[in-house]
């Protein structure tokens, strides 16, 4: 994300292929971000997509 030609947020998105062991799950998505000017400001979220048989 850029504001006034400066990088305001550096992000990374990671996703796994939906592999369904024993028909209990569907995949994982991870999102991380940090402010380049102040690396102590961070954000992280992980989501496990799940289904039931």
C-alpha positions in Angstrom: 0.0 0.0 0.0 1.4 3.4 -0.9 0.4 6.9 0.3 2.0 10.0 -1.2 4.6 7.8 -3.0 5.7 6.2 0.3 5.2 2.6 1.2 2.8 2.6 4.2 2.2 -1.1 4.6 4.2 -4.2 3.5 2.0 -7.3 3.3 2.4 -11.0 2.5 -0.4 -13.5 1.8 0.2 -17.3 2.0 -2.3 -19.9 1.1 -2.1 -23.7 1.1 -3.8 -26.1 -1.3 -7.0 -27.5 0.0 -6.0 -31.0 1.1 -8.7 -32.8 3.0 -7.3 -35.3 5.5 -10.2 -37.5 6.8 -12.6 -34.8 5.3 -12.1 -32.5 8.3 -10.3 -29.4 6.8 -10.1 -27.5 3.6 -7.0 -25.2 3.7 -5.1 -22.4 5.6 -4.6 -18.8 4.6 -2.2 -16.5 6.4 -1.9 -12.7 6.1 0.9 -10.7 7.7 1.8 -7.0 7.4 4.1 -4.5 8.9 4.8 -0.8 8.7 8.2 -0.3 7.0 8.9 2.9 8.9 8.3 1.2 12.2 8.7 -2.7 12.1 7.3 -3.0 15.7 3.8 -2.2 14.2 2.7 -5.6 12.9 -0.5 -7.5 12.0 -1.0 -11.2 11.5 -4.0 -13.4 10.9 -4.4 -17.1 10.1 -7.6 -18.7 9.0 -8.3 -22.5 8.9 -11.1 -23.3 6.6 -12.9 -26.4 8.0 -15.8 -28.6 6.9 -17.6 -31.4 8.6 -18.3 -34.7 7.0 
